[in-house]
Amino acid sequence: MNEDKDVSLFDLREILQDIWKGKFFILALMIVSSLTMAIRVEFFVSEKYTADGVLYIHSQNQQDSGVTRNDIIDARVMSTTYMETLKLRSLLMEVSEETGNVYSWKQIRNMMKISSVNETEYISISVTANDPKMAYKIAKCICEKAQGKFSEIFKGGEATIVDEVIYPKSADSKGGLKKVLISLMAGAVLGILIIVVINLLDRRLRKSEEISKKYNISILGETMLSEPVKNRKDKKKHIHNENNEIINETTDFNTIEAYKTIRTNIMFSVPKQDKGQVIVITSAIPGEGKTTTSINLALTFARMGVKVLLIDCDLRKPRVHRYLEIERGIGVSNVICGYIEADNAIRRNVKEHLDVITAGDIPPNPAELFENQSFGKMIEHLQDEYEYIFVDTPPITVVTDAIVAMKNCTGAILVARQGITITDLFANAVAEAKKSKVKILGAIFHDSTEIQSKHNYYQRGKYGYKYKRNYDYRYGDEIETEKKRDKKNG
């Protein structure tokens, strides 16, 4: 019961957040709709004029014997019948003829309004038209005709004009303010509905909680954009420049801390063993930061002083060599095919404590190469030399290379990017990884706006100010080394 309540509250909170994010769109729609209505009322709605009069319904014997209580009751009971009499075709046709046949009897019926005054024996008759003269003539004619019509139909029934029809000198109010306010509200409702529908139809991941709740996968860590992205075009531009996100001396503090958190979580996720840990990094689709993540994880683990190896197993679109600014040369494909020993394919000390094996020559059959026993033997041999081996593979839902490579690893990490990863494809990626019977260590979620919001919250407060002011942006071991050097130099 409580779980259902939490889920519904969470969904409501999500909807409210979406509406708040789209507040400028809603405001723009409100302004456009209200301005459109204002222009329509001002320039396209013609002026209307209303002429009205009041009839008093009574019986003929009231003048001789006076008004009795029964007479009043009878008049009130019959008032509805009297009002319907005024809408009769025969009466309105006569009114049309006497007013020059400008309007047909049907048009006149639509122009007139008849009502009982406070449920009494008084009947109000009003006629609205574009021409004040016609409104006056029709209203007056109806009132005059009503007297004879009542006597003709109802024996003893009469109608007396108590309020003469007055010529309308000014036009009726167009109700512009009311219509504009209604349009304003309609624009707000329409804007909210559009935002809600769009977000309901949006199949992209927007929060890391969706991964942990839907797929029961732990979140190893989240990163946020180093620079704000205003629109989807900027987001795509950011994705195509992922090599700028490789950790270096200019990397911002938050990104470094995020990867250090991920490193800690990975170390707790894999059991301690004599051989090195082999971790496959993959994603559902291209553009989610898989290669960048592989390199940054390898660099972060290497900072601990342990021997780390990064293997580029994306034999279709290798990028590791390009991001690390080294030649691709010989690599994984050459080792699996038996043209070279694994030790000879290793690029030593590309970064401190980090070695790399590039993809090598691009083969025509990458998936079949990974099926070869040579790949498993290569991994097993390298485990004796390195404590951590990170394997960058192609997207798991695009080709089968990652699934085959997972058979020889300790665990797998799935990479997702907010606003890019499709939920259906991520679900397929999880299913494929489970099919290979590999241990899914968790997921890494990039470009998290939630983390960005939390960061901005702390930055606005005193805590964020003091924290940032008193904390060096470099790694802890670098700071310690510099302190020792300064102490030695006096």
C-alpha positions, 0 to 999 in steps of 0.5 A: 500500500505504501509502495503504491503511494510512493510511486504515485507521489513520485509520478506526480512530482515528475509531472510537476517538474516537467511542467515547471521546466516547460513554464516558458513554453506554457507562458508563451502559449498563454500570451499567444492565445490571449493576444489572438483572442484580443485581436479577434474581438477587437477587429473581427467581432462586429458590434451588437445592439440590443433592444428590449421590452417587458410584458405583463401577463394577465387575464381580462377580468382582472381589470373589472374584478381586481387581481386575485391570488388565483390570477397571479398563480395562473399567470405564473403557471402559464408564463412558460406557455406564453414565452413559447407562443412568442417563438411560434413561426406564424408570429415571427413570420408576421414580424419579418414581413412588417420589418421589411423581410430583412431577416427570416423568421428563423433568424429572428428566433435566433436573435431574440431572447425571452425569459421570465423576470424572477419567475413572476408574470412579467416576461422580458423580450430582447432582440440583438442585431448588428443594426440598432434600428433593426433590433429596435423595430423587431423588438417593438413589433414582437411586443405589439404582436404579442398582445393580440396573439395572446388574446387570440390563443388564450381566451381571456389572456392578455399582455400589456407592455409595461416597459416600452422598447427603447432605441439602443444608442450604444453597442453591447459590450463584446465581453473582450476581457472575459474572452481574453481571460478564458483564452489565457486559461485555455492556453495554460491548460493546452500547454500543460497537456502538451508537455505531459503528453510529450513527456509520457511519450518520451522513451528516453531515460531522464533519471538514474532511478529509472534504471535502478527501479525498472531493471534492478541494477545498481547505479555505480555513479553519475556525472554531470555536464562540465558545461551547460547544454541549452538545446538538443543540438548542443547536446549532440555537439557535446557527444561528438566531442567526447574526447574533450571529456577525457580526464586530464589536468584541466578536468573539473573537480566534480567530474574527478570526484564522480569517477573516484566514487565510481571507482570505489563502487566498482571495487566493492562490486567485484570480489578480491581474487588472485588474478586481475579483474576483467571489466567490460564497458558497453552501452545500448547505442552509440553516443552514450559515452562508452569509450570515454567511460572506459578510458576515464575508469582506467585512468582513475584506477591507475591513479591508485598506483595499481597496474591497469590495462585498457583494451579496445575491443571495438573492432568496428569503430575503434576510438581509444587510440584517437582519444589517447593520441596514440597510433592504432598500429597492431592490437587485439585483432592481430593477437587473436589471429596469431600474428603477434604475441599479446605482450608485444601488442601492449603500449606501455605507460601510455599514462602512469601505471596505464597500459593500452592494447589498441584495436589493431587492424579492422577485420571483416568478422569481429564477432567471429574473432571473439569466438576464437579461443585465442581471445580467452587465452589472451585475457587469461594471460593478461590477468596474471600481469594486471590487477584491473583490465578494462575492455571497451566493446561496441554497443551491445544491442547493435552487434554481438561482439560485446556479448561474446567478449563478456564470456571472458570477463569478471563483470560488465558495466552498462553506460547510459546518457540522460536524454539520449538512451532509449528505455526500450534499447536499454532494456534490450541491453540488460536482457542481452547481458543477462543472457550471456550470464555475466555479472552486471556490476551496475550502470554509469549515468552521464549528464545527470541534471539531478546531480547538476541541481544538487551541485548548484544547491551546494554552490549557492550555500556557504557549504559549497563556498567553503568546500570549494575554496579549501579543497584542491581540485587535484587528486589526493595523492598528487597533493600529498606528493607536492606537500612532501616535496615542499617540506623537503625543500624547506 
